[in-house]
Amino acid sequence: MRSIQKLALACTLALASIAAQAATPSTTKLTVNGMVCAFCAQGIEKRLGALPTTQAVYVNLGQKIVAVQAKDGQTNDVDKLRAEVKEAGYDVVKVETVDQPIDAIRAAAKAKK
């Protein structure tokens, strides 16, 4: 009987872990050089927001950050994001994938001001 309880506990923990991973959004954070004005930010936001996997986009000119949150259950194609930013006329100097929603990235950027 004890082994069944242990197995049930292990299954419950595994399912909880899978659910937590599914609930955590996949966000790609880009460091972009060349953005200098609100028009730059708006153009990048519009371009990346039109991609089929994009849930939300956040652009911070001062910190040179562009964050793209994928829709639930999807991931961003980093090469596609780089290409879109490059085609818009800007240079991507760093790319990282973070397990944070756009709101958390926005709040962290605001706290750095």
Secondary structure, 3 states (H helix, E strand, C coil): CHHHHHHHHHHHHHHHHHHHHHHCCCEEEEEEECCCCHHHHHHHHHHHHCCCCEEEEEEECCCCEEEEEECCCCCCCHHHHHHHHHHCCCEEEEEEEECCCHHHHHHHHHHHC
